[in-house]
Amino acid sequence: MSSLKAIIKSVDMPDVMQQDAVDICAMAIKKYSMEKDIAAFMKKEFDRKYSPSWHCIVGSHFGTDKSYRK
């Protein structure tokens, strides 16, 4: 794959979902360079695969993509 390595420090999700998060993040990093775009891609993939509404925060500058229900 690549030289990137995921370090998971704290998590509250099943192992399969954790691996999906790592894999989706790797795809996003290859496809996008801006943190907000990486977050949006990951959010859309998790919404599609695991049903809405997911929140995703990416990077040291915290690019985000969020959904809210009224």
Secondary structure, DSSP 8 states (H G I E B T S, - for coil): --S------S--S-HHHHHHHHHHHHHHHHH--SHHHHHHHHHHHHHHHH-S---EEETTTTEEE-----
